[in-house]
Amino acid sequence: MIDNSPHPALLAKTETLIEALPYLQRYAGATFVVKYGGHAMGDADLAQAFAEDIVLLKAVGINPVVVHGGGPQIGAMLKRLGIRSEFVDGLRVTDAATAEVAEMVLAGSINKEIVASINRAGGSAAGVSGKDANLVRAEKVSRTVRDPDSRIEQEVDLGFVGEPAHVDRTIIDTLLSAGITPVIAPVAAGFDGHTYNINADTMAGAIASAIGAARFFLLTDVAGVLGRDGEVLTNLSPSKIADLVADGIISGGMIPKIETCVAAVNAGVDAAVILDGRVPHAMLLEIFTRRGVGTLVRADAA
């Protein structure tokens, strides 16, 4: 007797598509902002998987907007050019020479490499920076540090490091309406005419807030926010996050990332998600499966 039943692997693929169906219906026409950086951007296989994910999102009716970082690449170029750099609270002190290199690397080589990878995967992407069509106007970042001996706080001049002061979504809307995926470098002009380097997480969060994104994804080099026993905390709210920070469970470099997520959801983004970009197709697993794979942040219930 001939067994004409489908192969189990084919059935499993069918079940995956069925599981994804309600999410495909829910997000059709929605806009997602994705901050792309970390290890995922430096690994050729992960970079290809990311490009494929962006093309797939577009193909099923979701509008992805990519904002990328490039800190390690900037550091490598500065080293090649013999330009020294230092950091304060994770932000690179940026003099005029460093700002010029940062713009060259971010808005030049990295941006066009990401655009090319999406286009090779069958999509249509265009690269811009915050300068284009005044997408983002920046203001200078100010930081204070406490002297470990005197405990006196002193202001530190970070140079041309900025943060978004205003977002004009026109160029994003124009590209999306033409079926083109925007790929945005975190460089912007200030109201004072200077060029500012902006933290990519901060830039992405500001853009997600300005365009009312349904989802804001931060691809990082960690699995998400971890609890005391190392498990990923999957569903958080701003009030719960405040408790976790006070208890020391959320600390170090995760604090600015989670603060960016909180700011986004408080500004109207439906949900923000911290994902491990080292996992191939992590974004698709988060979006189209019941369990998800990262830390999801939603605003507190009214």
Secondary structure, 3 states (H helix, E strand, C coil): CCCCCCCHHHHHHHHHHHHHHHHHHHHCCCEEEEEECCHHHHCHHHHHHHHHHHHHHHHCCCEEEEEECCHHHHHHHHHHHCCCCCEECCEECECHHHHHHHHHHHHHHHHHHHHHHHHHCCCCEEEEECCHHHCEEEEECCEEEECCCCCCEEEECCECEEEEEEECCHHHHHHHHCCCEEEEECEEEECCCCEEEECHHHHHHHHHHHHCCCEEEEEECCCCCECCCCCECCEECHHHHHHHHHCCCCCCCHHHHHHHHHHHHHCCCCEEEEEECCCCCHHHHHHHCCCCCCEEECCCCC
